[in-house]
Amino acid sequence: MSPKLALTMGDPAGIGPEILAKALTFDWLETHAVILIAVPSIMEQAFEKFGQIHISQVKRYDPHEHWENGLRLYALPEPEEPFPIGQVSAAAGCLALKSIDVAIDLCLKGAANAMVTTPVSKEAIELNGLHFDGHTGHIAKRCGVENEMMMMSHDNLNVGYVTTHLPLSKVPSHLNCALVLDRLRLSWNFIQALGIQPAKIALCGLNPHAGEGGHLGREEIEILIPALNAAQSEGIHCEGPFPSDTLFVERYRKNYGVLLALYHDQGGIPFKILAFDHGVNHTLGLPIVRTSVDHGTAWDIAWQGVASEVSLIAAMQMAQKFTTECGMAGKMKNAPY
């Protein structure tokens, strides 16, 4: 039986509906099971403009139905007010958050085996008077998890993040030995669970030249090296800290299964240069499987027919791979969730 994937609509003013319509082809759905969590009228427009399927061909999701392959629509309420395409709005943000929360609930109840998310706007969601620090943090809170970690993957390139959506000025004060050690453990579990090769982690330095022996900063000496030593004493294969401006060069990165960055752009910029459109964002440390596209809402091209569905298809394939190799609930020993 195919794993059931819960797909979120994302912000409907962005490219989420378009890439969903393009990715959900007849060929894919013949061998895969998908629950699409979306507003019917919005997806009707998207399917008509960009896809193969008509909304009338899609059955509504029924929790009591036994089904193995194909598409089911979990219908969200129609928006209470119109929202502008390609712009931030509270109405669109509200729908995006509802879609995420339904997907989380389906996974926690076992009705879905994994959730795959499309892009949202933090700003749009927060216009509803809510604090939203991104998919990763929100899903973790809903799952009762405190030590989750974001990772980006494509082929043999896996980039983990010690911190994510923090202002750069706050990163040094947020780093500590326990946090870095936790991220090394999650990265090692990921390597072990999926047989990633080479089975070794490279940790980035924070400062230029990885601190250059303390001359350009003390964080490497006082935080990163102690965390590496503690991880190595637990049998985790890890090295560093390395200057991040050279670590991502192929001759160096090919020696490691995971490259662990300390802050968002330290890992995100080189990853997207190397794998934009093909990368997958996924979350380690959760009791559920969650993957995502590696890009944003792309307001400038929303609903124009030019958005690429490649990253979404990769995220769907990775979600299926994780559930198949690590257990349908993503909870096997050493699973990366």
PyMOL commands that set and color helices and strands:
alter all, ss='L'
color gray80, all
select helices_A, chain A and resi 16-23+26-31+40-50+55-57+90-109+122-126+135-142+168-174+177-194+208-211+219-233+244-247+250-253+264-275+299-301+310-326
alter helices_A, ss='H'
color red, helices_A
select strands_A, chain A and resi 4-8+33-38+59-60+70-75+114-117+149-154+157-161+201-204+238-242+258-261+280-284+289-293
alter strands_A, ss='S'
color yellow, strands_A
deselect
rebuild
show_as cartoon
